[in-house]
Amino acid sequence: MKIVVACWGSTGDVYPVLALSERLLERGHQVRVCSPALYRDKILEVGAEFYEIGVFFDLAEFHTAMDAIIPKRDPTALLRLIVEEAIVRHGAQWYQDCLTAMKGSDLVICHSVDIPAQEAAIRNGIPWVTVTYCPAIIKCLDFAPYPFPNWGRVFNAIFWRIAEMRLGPNIDVLFNQFIVSIGGVPRESVTLEGMYSPHLNLIAASPALSTPADFLSNHKITGVWHLASPAYDPPSELVDFLEAGPPPVIITFGSMGGSNGRETTKILIEAVRKVKQRAIIQAGWGQLGTPETLSDIYCAEYVPHQWLFPQGSCVVHHGGAGTTASACRAKIPSVVVAHSADQPYWGKRLSDLGVAPRHLHRRNLTPERLAKRIRQVLETPEMTARAQVLGKQIEAEDGLTTAVEMVESFE
């Protein structure tokens, strides 16, 4: 097939679909990946054709958005801001470029929130498959929408109705205003149901990590999609640091952050020192780290998670779907500092599974609170034991093969 993959979002959103693209190429399909220039090199590395979406990524602009997102406590207000900044603001350009890129293709694969790409597929008359990473946002009476408790199907139905009443006038209206502006047909309950392909929505999450549920037939959980990194040759300074003492605490917030990277770094270093541990801090988009050379802290740029995480005693991370899966694959416990979106859900899942303490919200991050959680992990060997069992379960999954077979049967 001639398949167009639209890449929307941060690295945690993009890398899994690049893993899928790579596997589809191995199966003999033609794959064109639509993306901002930010991901060009990685797309070419997996062997796919690159088609540039003319939306420029500005890190300072992204930091400003994160500064506004992190303090918000109301999930609806948080989601509205994300939709305004990430979808509506640049949606017209995204739609037009996808419209051109998709012509003549047999199938489109895009994120469930990528309404512009979905509308481009619809306008071209091309079948489309969606991808999502968090099953908890899919309406299902087997559980309640986060953070409501699961009190059974009757109460869950009520909680979902409450969510729908909040989302309709606040979020769905934004999506439908955009859809109408490009000549599309408005959708019913966009956020809870309408943004998923009615034919096939691939849930790229581990069954071992997710809340068990009986979804509608178009939703299929596949297992995690893991993009393997090329052979990694670590710098000698990093090797020396690892060999100089016990396994360190690994700290990474991925694409999360904001403009206060220096302040956040100070909090992280103070927390680690309170528990008398060494640490490796990855810079990420939040530009964490310090220019000073410290004997107990190693500040790194990009280091592949699959190489780095197994070197640590635990991973302090933001709770993104991909990073959560990587930490579990490494068979070590987590400490989750959730910033936004689905991250509190993954933090709660890890805590429920006994491989992490109760998660901490980024807006509440202090050295004392973080140190308390790191100490809890290090003083609870049962967490490490459970993490090893969970990691073996996830290792045994083959999410990419499952996903590719579903895409090919969709043909």
C-alpha positions in Angstrom: 0.0 0.0 0.0 0.9 3.7 -0.4 0.6 4.9 3.2 0.8 8.4 4.5 1.6 8.8 8.2 1.0 12.2 9.8 3.2 13.0 12.7 1.7 15.3 15.3 3.0 16.3 18.7 6.2 15.9 20.8 8.7 13.1 20.5 6.6 10.8 22.6 3.8 11.2 20.0 6.0 10.9 17.0 8.6 8.2 17.7 6.0 5.4 18.1 4.5 6.1 14.7 8.0 6.2 13.2 8.5 2.7 14.7 5.3 1.7 12.9 6.4 3.3 9.7 9.7 1.4 9.9 7.9 -1.9 10.3 5.5 -1.1 7.5 8.5 -0.4 5.2 10.0 -3.7 6.1 6.7 -5.3 5.0 7.1 -3.8 1.6 4.7 -0.9 1.8 5.5 2.6 0.6 5.4 5.1 3.5 5.4 8.9 3.3 5.7 10.7 6.7 4.2 14.2 7.0 5.9 16.2 9.7 7.4 19.5 10.6 11.1 19.9 9.8 12.0 19.1 13.5 11.7 15.4 12.8 13.1 15.3 9.3 16.4 13.5 10.2 14.7 10.8 12.3 12.2 10.1 9.5 14.9 9.7 6.9 16.8 7.5 9.4 14.0 5.0 9.5 13.9 5.0 5.6 10.5 6.7 5.0 9.9 9.5 2.5 9.7 12.9 4.3 7.1 15.4 3.4 7.4 18.7 5.3 4.5 20.3 7.0 5.0 24.0 6.9 4.5 24.6 10.7 7.7 25.9 12.3 8.5 24.6 15.8 9.6 27.4 18.1 11.0 26.2 21.4 10.5 29.6 23.1 6.9 29.6 22.0 6.5 26.1 23.3 8.0 27.1 26.7 5.5 29.9 26.9 2.6 27.5 26.3 4.0 25.1 28.9 4.3 28.0 31.4 0.6 28.5 30.9 -0.4 24.8 31.0 1.5 23.6 34.1 -0.3 25.7 36.7 -3.8 24.8 35.5 -5.8 22.6 37.9 -9.0 22.3 35.8 -8.6 19.5 33.3 -11.1 21.1 30.9 -9.2 24.4 30.9 -5.9 22.6 30.5 -7.3 20.6 27.5 -8.7 23.8 25.9 -5.4 25.5 26.1 -3.7 22.5 24.5 -6.2 22.3 21.7 -5.9 26.0 21.0 -2.1 26.0 20.9 -1.4 22.6 19.4 -4.3 22.1 16.9 -6.3 25.2 16.1 -3.5 27.8 15.9 -1.7 26.1 13.0 -4.5 23.8 11.9 -5.2 25.5 8.5 -1.6 25.2 7.3 -1.4 21.6 8.7 -4.6 20.7 6.8 -3.5 22.2 3.5 -0.1 20.5 3.5 -1.6 17.1 4.4 -4.3 17.5 1.7 -1.5 17.8 -0.9 0.7 15.1 0.6 -2.1 12.5 0.8 -3.2 12.6 -2.8 -2.9 9.2 -4.5 -2.4 7.3 -1.3 -4.3 4.2 -0.2 -4.4 4.8 3.6 -3.7 7.5 6.1 -2.5 6.9 9.7 -2.6 9.8 12.1 -3.0 10.7 15.8 -6.5 10.7 17.2 -6.2 14.4 18.1 -4.8 15.3 14.7 -8.1 16.6 13.3 -6.4 18.5 10.4 -4.9 15.3 9.0 -8.1 13.4 9.5 -10.1 16.1 7.6 -7.5 16.0 4.8 -8.0 12.2 4.5 -11.8 12.7 4.5 -11.6 15.4 1.8 -9.3 13.1 -0.3 -11.7 10.2 0.1 -8.9 8.1 1.7 -9.5 5.5 4.5 -7.9 6.7 7.8 -6.7 4.9 10.9 -6.1 6.7 14.2 -3.5 6.1 16.8 -3.8 6.9 20.5 -1.5 6.1 23.5 -3.8 6.4 26.5 -6.8 4.1 26.7 -8.2 6.0 29.7 -9.5 8.8 27.4 -11.6 6.5 25.4 -15.2 6.4 26.5 -15.9 3.0 28.1 -18.3 2.1 30.9 -15.7 -0.4 32.4 -14.0 2.6 34.0 -14.7 6.3 34.7 -12.9 9.2 33.1 -9.9 10.2 35.1 -9.8 11.3 37.9 -13.3 10.0 38.8 -13.3 6.7 40.8 -14.6 3.5 39.3 -17.8 2.8 41.1 -19.3 0.5 38.5 -21.0 0.9 35.2 -24.0 2.9 36.3 -21.9 5.5 38.1 -19.3 5.4 35.3 -22.0 6.3 32.8 -23.0 9.3 34.9 -19.3 10.4 35.2 -18.9 10.1 31.4 -22.0 12.2 30.9 -20.6 14.9 33.2 -17.4 14.8 31.2 -19.3 15.2 27.9 -21.3 18.1 29.3 -18.0 19.9 30.2 -16.2 19.0 27.0 -19.0 19.8 24.5 -19.2 23.6 25.0 -15.5 24.0 25.8 -13.5 21.6 23.6 -15.8 20.1 20.9 -16.8 23.6 19.8 -13.2 24.4 19.1 -12.7 21.3 17.0 -15.9 21.9 15.1 -15.2 25.5 14.4 -12.0 24.5 12.8 -13.6 21.7 10.8 -16.3 24.0 9.5 -13.7 26.6 8.6 -12.0 24.2 6.2 -15.4 23.1 4.7 -15.8 19.9 6.7 -18.8 18.4 8.5 -19.1 18.9 12.3 -18.8 15.8 14.4 -20.7 14.6 17.4 -18.9 14.4 20.8 -15.5 15.0 19.1 -13.3 14.6 22.2 -14.8 11.4 23.6 -15.8 9.6 20.4 -15.7 11.6 17.2 -11.9 12.0 17.0 -11.3 8.3 16.6 -11.4 6.5 13.3 -14.8 4.7 13.1 -13.0 1.9 11.3 -9.8 1.3 13.3 -8.2 3.1 16.2 -4.9 1.5 17.3 -4.2 1.9 21.0 -0.4 1.8 21.3 -0.2 0.9 24.9 0.7 -2.2 27.0 -2.2 -4.3 28.3 0.0 -4.9 31.3 0.0 -1.2 32.1 -3.5 -0.2 31.1 -6.8 -0.4 32.9 -8.6 -3.5 31.6 -11.6 -2.6 29.4 -14.0 -3.9 26.8 -13.9 -1.2 24.1 -16.1 -0.8 21.1 -14.9 -2.9 18.1 -13.0 -0.1 16.3 -10.6 0.3 19.3 -7.8 -2.3 19.4 -5.0 -2.3 22.0 -1.8 -3.6 20.4 1.0 -3.2 23.0 3.7 -0.5 23.0 5.4 0.5 19.8 9.1 0.8 20.5 11.5 2.7 18.1 14.8 0.9 18.5 17.8 3.3 18.6 20.9 2.7 16.5 24.0 1.4 18.3 24.9 3.9 21.0 28.4 4.9 21.8 28.3 6.8 25.2 30.7 9.5 25.9 33.6 8.5 28.1 32.6 11.0 30.8 29.2 9.3 31.1 30.8 5.9 31.3 33.3 7.1 34.0 30.4 8.6 36.0 28.5 5.4 36.0 31.5 3.4 37.0 32.5 5.8 39.8 29.6 4.8 42.2 26.3 3.0 42.7 23.5 3.2 40.1 22.3 6.8 40.0 18.8 8.3 39.9 17.9 9.0 36.2 15.9 12.2 35.7 14.2 13.1 32.4 11.2 15.2 31.7 11.3 14.6 27.9 9.6 17.4 26.0 8.0 18.8 29.1 9.5 21.8 30.8 8.8 25.5 30.3 11.0 28.5 30.5 12.2 27.9 34.1 14.7 25.1 33.4 17.4 26.5 35.7 14.9 26.7 38.6 13.7 23.2 38.0 17.3 21.9 37.9 18.0 23.4 41.3 15.0 21.6 42.7 16.0 18.3 41.2 19.6 18.6 42.5 18.5 19.6 46.0 16.1 16.6 46.1 18.7 14.1 45.0 21.2 15.5 47.6 18.7 15.2 50.4 18.6 11.5 49.9 22.4 11.3 49.3 22.1 9.9 45.8 24.0 10.5 42.5 21.9 11.4 39.5 21.9 11.8 35.7 19.8 14.7 34.5 18.8 14.7 30.8 18.3 18.2 29.3 15.2 17.5 27.2 13.1 20.3 25.7 13.0 22.0 29.2 16.8 22.5 28.9 17.5 21.0 32.3 21.1 20.8 33.6 23.8 23.0 34.9 27.0 24.2 33.2 29.0 23.5 36.4 30.9 20.2 36.7 29.5 18.3 39.7 30.9 15.2 41.2 27.5 13.7 42.1 25.4 15.0 39.1 25.9 14.2 35.5 24.0 16.5 33.0 23.4 14.9 29.7 21.9 15.9 26.3 20.2 13.1 24.4 20.9 9.5 25.6 18.7 6.7 24.4 16.3 5.6 27.1 16.8 1.9 26.2 20.5 2.3 27.0 20.3 4.8 29.9 17.4 3.6 32.0 18.8 0.2 32.9 21.8 1.9 34.4 19.8 3.6 37.1 18.2 2.8 40.5 15.0 4.5 39.5 13.7 6.9 36.9 12.1 10.3 37.8 10.0 11.2 34.8 6.9 13.1 33.6 4.7 10.1 33.1 4.4 10.4 29.3 3.1 7.2 27.7 6.4 6.4 25.9 8.7 7.2 28.8 6.5 5.3 31.2 6.8 2.2 28.9 10.5 2.7 28.6 11.0 2.9 32.4 9.0 -0.3 32.8 10.9 -2.1 30.0 14.1 -1.2 31.9 12.7 -3.1 34.9 13.3 -0.3 37.5 10.8 1.7 39.6 9.5 5.2 38.7 8.8 8.5 40.4 6.3 10.4 38.3 6.2 14.2 38.2 3.1 14.8 36.0 3.0 18.0 34.0 -0.2 17.7 31.9 -2.6 15.7 29.7 -2.6 11.9 30.4 0.5 11.9 32.6 -1.5 11.8 35.9 -3.2 8.7 34.6 0.0 6.9 33.9 1.4 8.0 37.3 -1.6 6.5 39.0 -1.3 3.3 37.1 2.3 2.8 38.1 1.4 3.5 41.7 -1.5 1.1 41.5 0.8 -1.6 40.1 3.2 -1.0 43.0 6.2 0.1 40.9 6.1 3.8 41.9 5.0 6.0 44.8 2.0 8.3 44.5 2.7 10.7 41.6 3.5 14.4 42.1 2.2 17.2 40.0 4.8 19.5 38.5 3.1 22.6 40.0 3.6 21.1 43.4 7.2 20.0 42.9 9.6 20.9 45.8 12.9 19.3 46.8 11.3 17.9 50.0 8.4 16.2 48.1 10.5 14.7 45.4 13.1 13.5 47.9 10.4 11.8 49.9 9.3 9.8 46.9 12.8 8.9 45.8 13.6 7.7 49.3 10.4 5.6 49.3 11.5 3.9 46.2 15.0 3.2 47.4 13.8 1.9 50.7 11.1 -0.4 49.2 12.9 -3.3 47.4 9.4 -4.8 46.7 9.0 -2.0 44.1 12.1 -3.1 42.2 11.0 -6.7 42.4 7.5 -5.8 40.9 9.2 -3.6 38.3 11.3 -6.6 37.1 8.2 -8.8 36.8 6.3 -6.0 34.9 9.2 -5.4 32.6 9.4 -9.0 31.6 5.6 -8.9 30.7 6.1 -5.9 28.5 9.2 -7.3 26.9 7.1 -10.3 25.8 4.7 -8.1 23.9 5.1 -7.5 20.2 2.9 -4.4 19.7 4.4 -3.5 16.3 3.6 -6.8 14.7 0.1 -6.7 16.1 -0.4 -3.2 14.8 1.0 -4.0 11.3 -1.2 -7.0 11.0 -4.3 -4.9 11.9 -3.3 -2.3 9.4 -2.8 -4.9 6.7 -6.1 -6.6 7.5 -7.8 -3.2 7.3 -6.8 -3.1 3.6 
